Amino acid sequence: MNTELENQQSNTVDSLLPVPQLVAYGLQHVLAMYAGAVAVPIIIAQALHLPVEDLIRLINADLFTCGIATLIQTLGFWKIGGRIPMIQGVTFASVTPMIMIGAEHGITAIYGAIIVAGLITFLVAPFFSRLIRLFPPVVTGTIITIIGISLMPVAVNWMGGGNPKAENFASFTNLGLSFITFLIVVFVYRFGKGFLGNIAVLVGLFAGTAIAMAMGVTDFSAVGKSEWVSIIQPFYFGLPTFDVASIVSMCIVMLVVMVETTGDSIAIGEIVDKKIGKKELAAILRADGLSTLLGGILNSFPYTAFAQNVGLIAVTRVKSRFVVAASGVILVLLGLFPKLAAIVASVPNPVLGGAGIAMFGMIIASGIRSLGKVSFDNNYNLMLVAISVGVAMIPLASPTFYNHFPDWAKIVLKSGITFGSIMAICLNLLFNGLGESESAEQDLETMGRR
């Protein structure tokens, strides 16, 4: 009993674990988010018809800046950074606007818009953080559930092989690898003791990759072709240019980012038992703004919390922010040493999918647990949850549903997490009024103590 109590007391946000554990847990987080991290530079390079060498530079710059952004968020300084285990990655909400800006005004206009939008986000963070009172438990529980459900298609696509249009998508080989990886994660999580149980996802990824190698379906050819060292050169594509319309569109993206970051922050805060109030949220949003500004300078993109890793925190039950800081160091190294990045990239998608089912499912479970503390008697909360989750599922059920809407509207509507979150906030104001919202911080603090 005393040992269990000591373990609980030593497992806090500020716990500093031994280096081997930091590396193992940190690598686990990197493997979980790597595919999403490199997807955006690949999409942008293809859309703008950039040569292969520029694509490589974009990927290296992205990984490097991901690491810097994660270190800013986890370690923090002054009033910047939430000092919580939140890994940072490129927001997918920025993809369509960046492609449009690049096609119309060139890649330097993309970076000009990113720099200005990052600076504005940094400046407005304290004002936006006051909206924390609009996030009572019924709203936060709904948002956490929506995040998990919205990520499930990612895991399903990974299980099939990553590309639904490929001939071998959802082949028995891919599904078999996914299922084996999933079983390994579950059994290690159930029967592994202490540290081993906490790295169940990492064990599953390594074991799944080893099995894929034995089956001859893992491709390590990119490792031999990659350079040993890559230097990140600021403004590699030229000095930024500033177009007003492009800046406005990127600011809209960052508004979406701030809404999503708020939801992710509260989700992480609840999992690791740390209150996220106005002060903490302002520091988190400032870090998003600063990291986005750095992204524009270092040939990268806008940054936000990676929801994929919220589930991993819930699975591992390791609350230390220094674990995710270790992930930041690994990401910086991957950006500087392309051969390391190529090795990580060689983990097959079906293996990631098998682990992803458990990770993203855990986010859903965390949301349900949060909603379990909410009263649904003699109020409108059941309808609030039903409608919010329902509208969030629209782009998952039909990705082309909003194709006829204006581009500025698509930024919000095509993100189930964003639209569902906004709907939950609005319905709470309609059904419960400001009286419920004003007590959100106190409610969240009470939930954190439970």
N, C-alpha and C positions, 0 to 999 in steps of 0.2 A: 504493500500500500504506500509506504513512504517512497519507494523507488518510483512508482507511477506518479506520485505528486511532484517529485523532483524533476521528472521528465517533462511534465506539463509546465512547470515553472521555467525550465530551461529552453522550452520551445516557444519563443516569443518573436515578435518582429525584429527585435534588436539582438537576438542571439547570434553569436559568432561561432560557427561550427569549425571543426578541424578542416584543414585544407583539402585532404582527400574527399571528404564529404561535400565540401563546397564545389569542387570540380565535378564530382559525379552528378550531384543535383543540378548544377548549372548546365552541364552538357545535356541533361535530360530536357531542360527547358528549351535549349537551342534546337535540339532535334525536333521538338514538337512544333516550333514556329518557323523552321528554316524554309520549308516549301512556300509558306505564305510570304515570307520576307523577300524571296527572290522573284516571286511571281510578277510583282509590279514592274520592276525594271525590264523584265523580259517582254511584258505586254507593251510597254512604252517604246522600247527599241524596235519591236516589230511594227508597231503602228506608224512610227516616224521613219521607218526604213533605214535605221542606223546600221553601220557596218558591225561585224562581229567584235572587233577590237573595242568599239564604243560600248557595246553591250556588256563586255567583260568589265570595263571601267565602271559602268553604272552599277553592276552587281557588287563589285568590290567597295565602291563608295557607299552603297546602301547598307551593306553589312557593317562597315566601319562606323557609319553614323548611327545605325541601330544600337551598336555597342555604347557609343558615347551618350546617346539619348537614354539608354537604360541605366547607365551609371549616374547620370544627372538625376533621374527619377528615384533611384533606390538609395543613393548616398546623400544627395541633396546638399545645398549650400545656401546660406542666407535664407531668403524666403522662396527658394526655387527647389522643387522636387518634393514629392510626398513622403519619401523615406518609407515606402512600402514595397513589397515584392511584386512590382509591376514591370513586366518586360515591354519594351517599346518596339513598334514596327510601323511600316508604311501603311497608311490608311487606304483602303480600296475605294473609299468615297472620292478620292482625288483622281482616279484613273481617267474617267471620261472627260472631265474638264481639262486635264493636262494634255490629253490627245487632241482635243479641240483647239487649245491654245497653241500647241506645237505645230499643228497643221496650218493654222492661220498666221501665226506670228513668229514661229521658230522656237527652238528649244531654249534660247536665252530669255524669251518672254515667260516661259514656264518658271524659270528660276527667279526672275524678277517678281512674279506674282507670289511665289512661295515665300520669298524673303519678306515682302510687305505683309502678307497674311500672317506669317509667324510673329512679326513684330506687333501687329495689332492684337493678336491672341494674347501675347505676353502682357500687353497694356490693359486689356479688358478683363483679364482673369479675376481680379478682385471683385469686379462688379457682377460677373457671371456667377461667381461662387455663392453669392447671396441667394441664388435660386435653389440652394440646398434644401430650403424649407419646403420646396415643392416635391420632395422625394420621401414621403412617409413610407412605412414598411410595406403597405399594400402596393405602392408604386415600385419600390426597389425589388420586392419579391417577384413582381411581374416582369420587370426588366431582366433580372437574372435568369428567369425561366426562358424568356424570349432569346437571350444571348445563346443559351445552350441549344435550343431548338434550331435557331438559325445557323448554327455551326454544324449541325448533323449532316447536311448535304455535302459539306467539305469532306467529312470522314467517309461518307458513302462513295464519293467520287474517288478518293484515295484507294479505297478497298477494290474498286473496279480496275484501277490502274492509272487514274488521273485524268485521262482524256476520254469522255463518253463517246466521241466519234471514232475512236480507234477500233480496229477489227477485233482486237483481243480484250476489249473492255469487258469486265466481269467474267472473264474466262475462268475455268475451274482452277487453273494455276494461280491466278491473282486472288480469287476468293479463298483458295486453300491457304495461301500465305497469310492472308488477313486473319482467317479463323485460327490458324496456329499461333500467330502473334497475340491475338486476343486471349486465347487460352493460357498462354505463357504469362501474360500480364495478370490475369485473374488468379492463377494458381500461386504466382510469386507474391501477389498482394495478400492472398489468404493465408498462405503457409510460411511466407518469409517473416523472419523476426527482426524487429528493429530497423536498422539501416537497410538491410536487404529488401524488406517489405516496402520501404519508402521509395526505392528505386525500381519498383516493379515495371514501370513504363520503359525505363532505360534498358533493363534486362530484356524486356520483350523486343525492343528495337534492335539490340545487338544480336539476340538469338534469331530473330526473324531474318535479319540481314545475312547471318551465317547460313541459315537454311536456304535462303535465296541464292547465295553463292554456290552452295552444293548442287542446287537445281540448275545452275547456269543462267539465271535470269537477272543477275546483278552486273551492271556495266561500270567498270572502273577505268575505262579508257580516258575519261576526261582528266583523271589525276595526272597521267603521264604528259598530257598536252598543256597542263596549266603551268604558269610561271611560279617561281619560288617566292618572289617578293613583288608587291605592287605598292607604289607610292600614291597616296590620295592627293591630287593636285587641285586646290581651290579654283573655281571658275575655269575648269578645263575647256568648256565649250565656248568660252568668251564671257566678257562682262555682261551682267544681266541687263535686260531692257524692260521697260515698265509700260504696260498697256492698261488703261483704266478698266476696261471691260474684263480683262483677264484677272486683274487684281480682285475685282468684285466677285467673280465666280469662285476664286480661291478662298476668299473670305467666307463665302457661303459654305464651302467645304469645311473650313475650320469651325464654323458654328455647329455643323453636324458633328465634327470631331469632339467638340466640347460636351455635347449632349451624351455621346457614346462614352467618353472618358468619365463623365460623372457617374454613369451607370456602372461601369467597370470598377471604378474606384470604390464605390459603396459596396459592390459585391466582394471585392478583395478585403475591404475593411471588416466586413462581417465574418468572412472566413478566418481571418487572422486576429480577430478580436481587437481591432483598433478603430476608434471613433474617427469618422471622416466628417468633419464640420466645415464651416466656411473657411477657416484659416487653412486647414489641410487641403481642401479642394482648390483654393486659390494657388497654393504652392504647386499642386499637381498640374493645373492648367498652365501656370507660368512655364513649367518644364516642357510641356507640349509646345508652347509658343517658341521657346528658346531652341528646342531641338529642331523644329520646323525651319526656323531662321538659319540654323547651321546646315540643315539639309539643302537649302537653296545655295549656300556658299560652297558646299562640298559635293555638288553635282548629284544630290540625292532628292528626297521627296518629303512631303508632310508626314509627321509622326504622331502616333497615338498609342494607347494601350492595346496590346494584342489579347483579345478575348480568349483565344485558344489556351493560353497559359493559366487563365483563371481556374479552369478545370483541373489542371495539373497540380496546382496548389491544394485544391480540395482532395485530390487523390493521394498525394504524398503526405499531407497533414504537416508539412514542414513550413513554418511561418516566417522564417528568417529572410529579411530583405537582402542579406549578404549573399544568399544563394543566387538570387537573381542578379545581384551585382557581379557575381562570378560569371554568369551568363553574358553580361555586358563585356567583360574582359575577353571571353572566348569569341564573341562576335567581332570585337576589334581585331583580334588576331586573325580571324577568318578573312576579314577585309584586307589585312596587310599581307597575308600568306595564302594566295589563291589555291595552292595545292591542298591545304587543310579544308578549305571551303568545298573543293571538289570531292574530297572523301566524304564529308557530311552529306553532300548532294547525292551521293551514290546510294543512300538508303532508299530502297524501292517504295513507291507509293502504296502498294498493298500492305506493306509492313506498317507504314504510318497510319493507314486506315484502321488496322486492327487495334492499334493503341488509341487512335482518335475516338473510336466508339466509346471506350471507357472514360476518356478525359472529358469529352463534351457531354456525355450522359451525366457525369458528376456535376456539371454546371446546372443542368436541369434539376437534378436532385437537390442542389443547394437552394435553388429558387423555390422549389416545392416546400422545403424545410422552412424557408423564410415566410412563405404564405401560410404555413401551418400555425404561425404565431399571430395571424391576423383574424379579427372577428368578421364573420360573414353573416351574422344574425342581425336582422332589423336594419339593414343598410343596403347600399348599392354596390358593395365591393365585388360581389360575384359577377355582376354585369361588367364592371370595370375590367376585371381580369379577362373575361370572355372576349370582349370586343378588342382589347389591346393585343391579345395573343392572336386573335382571328385576323386582324389587319396585317400583323407582322408576317403571317404565313402566305399572304398573297403573292409576293415576288418569289417565294420558294415554290409554290404550287404552279405558278405561271410566270416565268422570267420575262416574258414579252408583254405582260399585262399593261404596263405603263409606257409602252413605246410611243404612243401618240401624244404624250404629255410634253410640255416644254422642257428643255434641257435642265433649267434651274430646278424644276419640280422633281425631275428624275433623281437628282442628287439625294433628295430626302426620301421619296417614295420607293425607290428601288432598293433601299436598305431597310430590311425588315426590322433590324434592331433600332434604327433611328425613328422610323415612322411609328413602330409599336411603342417606343419610349415616349414620344411626343403625345401619342394618343392616351397613354396611361396618365400622363401629367394633366392633360386637358380634362379627361373624364374625372379625375380626382377633384379638380377644382369645381367641375359641374355638379358632381354628386355629393362631395363632402365639404366643399367650400374652403376658404382660407383658414378656417378654424382648425381643421385637421392638418393642413399643410404646415401651419406655424409650429406645430409640435413635432415636426419630423425629426429635428436634431435630437430632441429629448428622447423620442421613441427609438431612434437608431442607437443612442447611447445606452438605453435600457437593454435593447436587444444584444448589444455587444457584451454586456455584463453577464448575460445568461449563459 
